Amino acid sequence: MSLFLESIVSRGFPCNLKHRYAQHTFTFITISSEQEVESGLCRFRARVWRESERRRERMEGWDPNTKSTLTQIPLLTTKAGPRDGAAWTQRLKEEYKALIAYTGMNKSNDNDWFRISAANPEGTRWTGKCWYVYNLLKYEFDLQFDIPVTYPATAPELELPELDGKTHKMYRGGKICLTVHFKPLWAKNCPRFGIAHALCLGLAPWLAAEVPILVDSGMIKHKDDVATSSDS
């Protein structure tokens, strides 16, 4: 086998593998000559395409806009948590890069809805603000969360302490209750998903679903209404 072929195989080129997709079986045969490289690469691209399709299928439960936004947020590469020293520092750099990209994307789409940053030098405590516009009124909330020791295998639990006890879609302490699709998707995309992805998949849909209900039921009021009531 040539050095070129050895290089391809050493990078994980598929050999002797079978994949079933759309009721068809694809078999990857062992590459023994350079003449088989081109057909082998086509099979490899097919496998990548099928992986992409399976990822889209796993995203059931979110609206098209959320799915589209998610695919544009940069993926992370460093698998490191708060106890991993220099690797965690590198992970934080990737987190900020993804958050900056996500924020810029939201602004360009006139959909700016949160501000968040690390509240301590270690990057394990994050605080900020998030908001949702309903009936042309902006409802703003404090946002906070801690990075779990087992991160990124475990997603952070996003907290809106002001709403604690006002909806059954929330755990004690103001931790929002995420969709049943969230944890499986997060687990299958570890360590590629980070804080920006948690906000996109977790908090944004939660605000869109819960804030209108909380407003219409009178559980939360706009700050102007609160100020008017206080004055009277």
Secondary structure, 3 states (H helix, E strand, C coil): CCHHHHHHHHCCCCCCEEEEECCEEEEECCCCCHHHHHHHHHHHHHHHHHHHHHHHHCCCCCCHHHHHHHHHCCCCCCCCCCCCCHHHHHHHHHHHHHHHHHHHHHHHCCCCCEEEEECCCCCCEEEEEEEEEECCEEEEEEEEEECCCCCCCCCCCCECHHHCCCCCCEECCCEECCCCCHHHHHHHCCCCCCHHHHHHHHHHHHHHHHHHHHHHCCCCCCHHHHHHHHHC
